Amino acid sequence: MTTLESRPDENAIDRSEVNVAADAPANRQQNFATRPMTGDEYIESIKDGREI
């Protein structure tokens, strides 16, 4: 039997299970820096005790 309906996309996201408003620009985290970090400040900010 032939049908004109297309197959459902196996990788499609079911919008009934996903909060699409969570990705809206108004709901994204806003990061405001008063000034750029210096290199030393950046290095200090990523230190967490791990070793390479």
N, C-alpha and C positions, 0 to 999 in steps of 0.2 A: 504494500500500500504506500502511496506517495502522499506526502503532506507538504503544504506550503509554509508551515511554521518552521522557523529556524531552531536549531538545537539550543538549549540553554547553555550559556558559557559556564564551563566548569570552574573558572577562576573568578566569576562575578561575585561581588560582595552583596550579601542580602541586606538591603538598607533597613529592613525591619529589625535587625539585630545590632545595628551600628548607630551610634549617636553622631549624625552628620554635623550637628551644630558644634561639636567639640573641635572641629577643624576650622571653624569660621575665624576670620582675622580678629574679630572682637574678643574671642576667647583665648587667643594665644598669649603666652607669657610676654610681658613687656619688660625689656631690659633697658634701663636708662643709665648711662654712665656720665658722671659729671666731667670726666676727662679720661683719655686713654691711659691704660696701665703702662708703667715702665717695664722693661724687660725683667728687672729684679722682682717687681710685684707679680708679674705673670708667673715666673718660676715658683715663687713662694705660694701662689694660689693653687698650683697643681701638685704640690708636695703632699703626699698622704701616707708616706711610710713604705710604699712598695719599692722593691728593687728590681732592676732589669737584669 
